[in-house]
Amino acid sequence: MNIGLLVTEIEDNEVKRICVGADKAAKDKGVCLVIIPGKYLLNDKSLQERPYDYQHTALFDYACGADLDALIVDIERIGRKTTIFKKEAFLRKFEGTPVLTLTEQDGYVKVNDPAPCSDSFEQLGYEAVCDACFFAKNQVLPPVQEPQAFAHEQIDEKPALTMLSDLGYKLLNSKYDPEKDYSTFTETVAAHGAKTSGVLIHESKIVNTIKYPWKKPESISIMSAVIGGHEMSFEEGKVLIPTDRIISTFSKAEPGTFILGDLFVGQYQIGLMICELVPGLLADHYFSNLISLVTGVTRIYYLERALKKTTEELYEVQEELARDDSVLDHIGDQDFLTGGLNRRGFFAKAYDLLKQEFTEGKYAVVAYIYMESLRRINDMFGHDEGDKAVKRVATILEDVFSGCIYGRIRGNEFAVIIIADEEGKAEILREEMSTQNARLIKESNRYINHLQYSICEFSHEDNLSLREMLKETDENLRRLKENM
């Protein structure tokens, strides 16, 4: 049987004593008790003073629709900072689960008052769990329990502080295998007496604000867990479970008392921690510090995932830029892949060349070279092979057009310009390109790296622009393609 106990915070001394009594009853009855310290329902003034305190109440949502046979709610403390209407609305969230309250609340069953004694809060916690177990089976309250004896031993805080120090040193100084950040937590807690604990993380951070309250997801990832003293191993570092089955997952080994902790940063819900209730856990400020450590590791986890994703996207962008210079056209003069000129560099130098040397009696030779097979090479053999093919074409152009200005103006297109003193230079270059193209086709047994090209020659005219020469050369190339 699983019993939930909703309280404010175990730093409250009275709440701590209620938890002590409830824990003893759970052990006597052989049931699983889950303490859920979600703090307080807040009013508007409280939110102004501490803007993120409302995040703690998200912890209560894990009790909604959960695998609990009965629920005990310390509604007076939970709702002491707000109105009766908000308290009523809060209790209605748990419809479908038998709800008992520690104090009078219209429409709800109040647990039996314990016999007056010095251990009244412990007795209240004990009575509440006993009543909840009986009520879950019979839908009525049992007779009042006989008072129990509680031995109030001073909690030795040294082991708890030692564990916090040990855990903090490992986690905050990254003294662990990068793949074992969460298991470092569960292993360390287990070594200090908690046979069951776990860290559960949402797949992505969930925004939770007053205006836009979060909705508990249907599933959550267990990043690390020790259940009944046995460390759980996950092939991919985590396992996905329904959020309504968290409690039964951790209580399946043996009954016990567990406490939940909410993991959040600012306005984001990021996960949940569960830990067996051991004496040290009730030491002052111990549990809140434990939660802070786990939250810190979780924040690093999300940041590392974001960094990894950004790095992968950066590599993808670099690869795209290497294959398509449309962006690089505006960044520098050098082609990323070939080491020669890019589009920007080619046009800048071509304009300078024409302005300085294209004078009366000179001839401008303009060429377009098109790698018609590049897309097929990329599709069949991958972009690395395509890159090799582009580089090979660049070396051919270096040989054929030595001393000319050439550049890769698109992924599979090159342009060339040269100023000649005599007519006929274009024909010489066509013959050389034909020879090199034939050799290129024979080089590879895997694919054909074939070039289509157009080389045009222009005599000097006052109104002849580079744009017009390039346009005519491009149109000539188009005609050649159509005739093939």
C-alpha positions in Angstrom: 0.0 0.0 0.0 1.2 3.5 -0.9 0.3 6.5 1.4 1.2 10.1 0.5 1.8 12.8 3.1 1.7 16.4 1.8 3.4 18.8 4.1 5.1 22.2 3.9 8.8 21.8 4.7 10.7 19.4 6.9 12.7 22.4 8.2 9.6 23.3 10.2 10.1 21.6 13.6 6.5 20.6 14.0 6.3 19.1 10.5 9.5 17.2 11.2 7.9 15.6 14.3 4.8 14.7 12.3 7.1 13.0 9.7 8.8 11.0 12.5 5.5 9.7 13.8 4.3 8.9 10.2 7.5 7.1 9.5 7.1 4.9 12.6 3.5 4.0 11.6 4.5 3.1 8.0 7.1 0.7 9.4 4.6 -0.8 11.9 2.0 -1.2 9.1 4.4 -2.4 6.5 3.4 0.2 3.9 5.2 2.7 1.7 5.0 6.3 2.9 5.9 9.1 0.5 6.5 12.6 2.1 5.9 15.4 -0.3 7.2 18.8 1.1 5.8 21.3 -1.4 5.8 24.2 1.0 3.0 26.8 0.8 0.2 28.0 -1.4 1.1 31.7 -1.9 -0.8 34.9 -2.1 0.2 37.8 -4.4 2.2 39.6 -1.7 4.3 36.6 -1.0 5.1 36.2 -4.7 6.4 39.8 -4.9 8.8 39.2 -2.0 10.0 35.8 -3.2 9.1 35.4 -6.9 10.1 31.7 -7.4 8.6 30.2 -4.2 5.6 29.1 -6.1 7.8 26.5 -7.9 7.9 24.3 -4.8 4.2 23.6 -5.0 4.7 21.9 -8.3 5.9 19.0 -6.2 2.3 18.4 -5.0 1.3 17.8 -8.6 3.1 14.5 -8.6 0.5 13.2 -6.1 -2.3 14.0 -8.6 -3.3 10.8 -10.3 -0.4 9.0 -8.8 -0.3 5.4 -7.6 -1.4 6.3 -4.0 -4.0 4.4 -2.1 -4.6 7.4 0.2 -3.4 10.9 0.7 -2.8 12.8 4.0 -2.8 16.6 3.6 -1.5 19.1 6.2 -3.9 21.6 4.6 -3.8 24.2 7.4 0.0 24.7 7.1 0.1 24.4 3.4 -2.6 27.0 2.9 -1.9 29.3 5.9 -0.7 32.1 3.5 -3.7 32.1 1.3 -7.5 32.1 1.2 -9.9 29.3 2.0 -11.0 29.3 -1.6 -7.5 28.5 -2.8 -7.3 25.7 -0.2 -10.5 24.2 -1.4 -9.3 24.4 -5.0 -6.0 22.8 -4.0 -7.7 19.8 -2.4 -10.0 19.3 -5.4 -6.9 18.5 -7.5 -6.7 15.1 -5.8 -10.1 13.8 -6.8 -10.0 10.1 -7.3 -7.7 9.5 -4.4 -9.0 9.2 -0.8 -8.0 12.4 1.0 -7.6 12.8 4.7 -6.7 16.1 6.3 -4.8 16.8 9.6 -7.2 19.6 10.5 -10.9 20.3 9.9 -11.8 21.1 6.3 -15.3 21.2 5.0 -16.1 18.3 2.7 -13.1 16.2 3.7 -12.4 13.5 6.3 -10.2 14.6 9.2 -7.9 12.1 10.8 -8.6 11.0 14.4 -7.3 13.3 17.1 -4.5 11.6 18.9 -4.5 11.1 22.7 -3.1 14.2 24.4 0.5 13.7 25.3 3.9 15.4 25.1 4.5 13.7 21.7 1.4 15.2 20.2 2.9 15.9 16.8 4.5 12.5 16.5 1.2 11.0 17.6 -0.6 13.0 15.0 1.7 11.7 12.2 1.3 8.1 13.5 -2.5 8.3 13.8 -2.7 9.9 10.3 -0.9 7.0 8.6 -2.9 4.4 10.5 -6.1 6.1 9.7 -5.2 6.4 6.0 -4.4 2.7 5.7 -7.7 1.7 7.3 -9.7 4.3 5.3 -8.2 3.1 2.0 -9.6 -0.4 2.7 -12.9 0.4 4.4 -13.8 4.0 3.5 -14.3 4.8 7.2 -12.0 5.8 10.0 -10.7 3.2 12.5 -10.9 3.6 16.3 -8.4 6.0 17.8 -5.0 4.3 18.1 -3.3 3.7 21.4 -0.5 6.2 22.1 2.9 5.1 20.9 6.2 5.6 22.7 8.7 7.7 20.8 12.3 7.6 21.7 13.7 11.1 21.0 17.3 10.5 20.3 19.5 13.5 19.3 20.2 13.3 15.6 23.9 12.9 15.1 24.5 15.5 12.3 28.1 14.5 11.7 27.4 11.6 9.3 24.9 13.7 7.4 27.4 16.6 7.1 30.1 14.2 6.1 27.9 12.8 3.3 27.0 16.3 2.1 30.7 17.3 2.1 31.6 14.1 0.2 28.9 14.5 -2.4 29.5 18.2 -2.8 33.2 17.7 -3.4 32.5 15.0 -6.1 29.8 16.8 -7.9 30.9 20.4 -7.7 34.5 19.6 -8.6 33.5 17.0 -11.3 35.3 14.2 -9.5 33.4 11.5 -11.4 33.1 9.9 -14.8 31.3 12.4 -17.1 28.7 9.6 -17.8 28.1 9.0 -14.1 27.1 12.4 -12.7 23.7 11.2 -11.4 24.9 7.7 -10.4 27.6 9.5 -8.3 24.7 11.0 -6.3 22.8 7.7 -5.7 26.0 5.8 -5.0 27.1 8.3 -2.4 23.7 8.5 -0.7 23.6 4.7 -0.6 27.0 4.5 1.0 25.6 6.7 3.8 22.6 4.5 4.5 19.8 5.3 2.0 19.1 2.0 0.2 16.7 3.6 -2.2 17.1 6.9 -4.1 16.9 8.3 -7.6 17.1 11.3 -9.8 14.4 11.9 -12.4 14.7 14.5 -15.1 12.2 15.9 -17.7 13.3 15.6 -21.3 13.3 19.4 -21.5 12.8 22.2 -19.1 9.2 23.1 -18.5 8.1 26.7 -18.1 6.1 27.1 -14.9 4.8 30.6 -14.0 1.9 32.0 -12.2 0.4 33.1 -15.5 1.2 29.9 -17.3 1.3 27.1 -14.8 3.1 23.9 -15.9 1.3 20.7 -16.8 2.9 17.6 -15.3 4.2 15.5 -18.3 3.0 12.0 -18.8 6.6 10.5 -18.5 9.9 11.3 -16.9 13.4 9.9 -17.3 15.2 8.1 -14.5 18.8 9.2 -14.8 20.1 7.1 -11.9 18.5 4.9 -9.2 19.4 2.6 -6.3 16.4 0.5 -5.3 16.6 -1.7 -2.3 20.3 -1.4 -2.2 20.7 -2.5 -5.9 22.0 0.0 -8.4 19.9 0.1 -11.5 21.8 0.1 -14.8 20.4 1.8 -17.9 21.8 1.1 -21.4 21.5 4.7 -22.5 22.0 6.4 -19.1 18.3 6.8 -18.4 14.9 5.0 -18.7 11.5 6.6 -19.3 8.6 5.9 -16.9 5.1 7.3 -16.4 5.0 10.1 -13.8 2.0 8.3 -12.3 4.2 5.3 -11.5 7.2 7.0 -9.8 6.2 5.8 -6.3 5.5 2.2 -7.2 8.8 2.0 -9.2 10.8 2.9 -6.1 8.7 1.1 -3.5 8.6 -2.2 -5.4 11.7 -3.6 -3.6 10.3 -3.2 0.0 8.1 -0.8 1.9 9.7 2.2 3.4 9.5 6.0 3.8 10.6 8.2 1.0 10.8 11.9 0.5 10.5 13.8 -2.7 12.4 16.9 -3.7 11.6 19.4 -6.4 14.3 20.4 -8.9 13.8 23.7 -10.6 15.8 26.7 -11.8 14.1 30.1 -12.0 10.8 29.6 -13.9 11.7 26.2 -15.2 10.7 22.8 -13.7 13.5 20.4 -14.5 12.9 17.2 -12.5 12.5 15.3 -9.2 14.6 13.7 -6.6 13.5 10.8 -4.4 15.3 9.5 -1.4 14.7 7.0 1.4 14.1 8.8 4.8 17.1 8.1 6.9 17.8 9.9 10.3 20.3 12.2 8.8 17.8 13.5 6.3 15.9 15.3 9.1 19.0 17.2 10.3 18.5 20.9 10.0 19.0 22.2 6.5 20.3 18.8 5.3 17.5 18.1 2.8 17.5 21.6 1.3 21.2 21.4 0.7 21.0 18.0 -0.8 18.3 19.3 -3.2 20.6 22.2 -4.1 23.5 19.9 -5.0 21.3 17.8 -7.3 19.8 20.9 -8.9 23.3 22.2 -9.6 24.3 19.0 -11.4 21.0 19.0 -13.3 21.6 22.5 -14.5 25.0 21.5 -15.7 23.4 18.5 -17.5 21.0 20.8 -19.4 23.8 23.2 -20.2 26.1 20.4 -21.5 23.2 19.1 -23.7 22.6 22.6 -25.0 26.3 23.0 -25.7 26.5 19.6 -27.5 23.5 20.5 -29.6 25.0 23.9 -30.5 28.3 22.3 -31.4 26.7 19.8 -33.7 24.7 22.6 -35.4 27.9 24.6 -35.8 29.6 21.6 -37.5 26.6 21.2 -39.8 26.7 24.9 -40.7 30.4 24.6 -41.4 29.8 21.7 -43.7 27.0 23.5 -45.5 29.3 26.5 -45.9 32.0 24.3 -47.3 29.5 23.0 -49.9 27.8 26.2 -50.8 29.6 29.5 -50.7 26.4 31.6 -50.8 27.2 33.0 -47.3 31.0 33.0 -47.7 30.6 35.2 -50.7 30.2 38.1 -48.3 33.0 37.0 -45.9 36.6 37.5 -47.1 38.1 36.8 -50.6 39.2 33.1 -50.2 37.2 30.1 -51.2 36.8 27.8 -48.1 37.4 24.6 -50.0 39.9 25.2 -52.8 42.0 28.0 -51.2 41.5 30.1 -54.3 39.2 33.1 -54.8 35.6 32.9 -53.8 32.8 34.8 -55.6 33.5 38.1 -53.8 37.2 37.8 -54.4 36.9 36.9 -58.1 34.6 39.9 -58.9 36.7 42.3 -56.9 39.9 41.3 -58.7 38.2 41.0 -62.1 36.9 44.6 -61.9 40.3 45.9 -60.9 41.9 44.0 -63.8 39.5 45.4 -66.4 39.9 48.9 -65.1 43.7 48.7 -65.2 44.5 46.6 -68.3 41.5 46.3 -70.6 42.4 49.1 -73.0 42.4 49.7 -76.7 43.9 46.8 -78.7 43.6 44.3 -75.8 41.3 41.3 -75.6 39.4 40.0 -72.6 38.9 36.2 -72.3 36.1 35.1 -70.0 35.4 31.5 -69.1 32.7 29.6 -67.2 33.4 26.1 -66.0 30.6 23.9 -64.8 30.9 20.6 -62.9 27.9 18.8 -64.2 28.5 15.6 -62.2 29.2 17.1 -58.8 25.6 16.6 -57.5 25.7 12.9 -58.6 29.1 12.4 -56.9 27.8 13.9 -53.7 24.6 11.7 -53.8 26.3 8.5 -54.6 29.7 8.8 -52.8 29.2 11.5 -50.2 30.2 15.1 -49.8 33.8 14.2 -48.9 34.3 12.6 -52.3 32.5 15.6 -53.9 35.0 17.9 -52.1 37.9 16.0 -53.5 36.4 16.3 -57.0 36.1 20.1 -56.6 39.7 20.4 -55.4 40.9 18.3 -58.4 39.1 20.7 -60.8 40.7 23.6 -59.1 44.2 22.1 -59.8 43.3 21.7 -63.5 42.2 25.4 -63.7 45.5 26.4 -62.0 47.4 24.6 -64.9 45.2 25.7 -67.8 44.6 29.3 -66.7 48.0 29.9 -65.0 48.4 33.7 -64.5 44.7 34.3 -64.9 42.2 35.4 -62.3 39.8 32.6 -61.5 37.5 31.7 -58.7 34.7 29.4 -57.5 31.6 31.6 -57.8 29.1 28.8 -56.8 29.4 25.3 -55.4 29.9 23.7 -58.8 30.8 26.7 -61.0 34.1 28.5 -61.7 34.8 31.7 -63.6 38.0 32.9 -65.3 39.1 36.2 -66.8 42.4 37.1 -68.5 43.5 40.1 -70.6 45.4 39.1 -73.7 47.5 41.2 -76.0 46.6 39.3 -79.1 43.5 37.7 -80.6 43.1 33.9 -80.4 43.9 33.2 -76.8 40.4 31.8 -76.2 41.0 29.1 -78.8 44.2 28.0 -77.2 42.5 27.8 -73.8 39.7 25.7 -75.3 42.1 23.2 -76.7 43.9 22.9 -73.4 40.6 22.5 -71.5 39.5 19.8 -73.9 42.8 17.9 -73.3 42.5 18.2 -69.5 38.8 17.3 -69.5 39.5 14.1 -71.3 42.2 13.2 -68.8 39.9 14.0 -65.9 37.2 11.7 -67.2 39.7 8.8 -67.3 41.1 9.4 -63.8 38.4 7.7 -61.7 36.9 4.3 -62.1 34.1 5.1 -59.6 32.5 8.0 -61.3 32.8 10.5 -64.2 34.0 13.9 -63.3 33.1 15.8 -66.4 33.3 19.5 -67.0 31.2 21.7 -69.3 32.8 25.0 -70.2 32.4 28.1 -72.3 35.4 30.4 -73.2 34.6 33.6 -75.0 36.9 36.4 -76.3 36.0 40.1 -76.4 37.8 43.0 -78.1 37.9 46.3 -76.2 34.9 48.5 -76.5 34.3 51.6 -74.3 30.9 50.5 -73.2 31.6 46.8 -72.7 31.1 45.8 -69.1 32.2 42.7 -67.1 28.5 42.0 -66.5 27.8 41.9 -70.3 30.8 39.6 -70.9 29.8 37.2 -68.2 26.2 37.2 -69.4 27.2 36.3 -72.9 29.6 33.6 -71.7 26.9 32.1 -69.5 24.4 32.1 -72.3 27.0 30.4 -74.6 27.4 27.7 -71.9 23.7 27.2 -71.8 23.5 26.7 -75.5 26.4 24.2 -75.4 24.5 22.2 -72.7 21.3 22.2 -74.8 23.2 20.8 -77.8 24.8 18.0 -75.9 
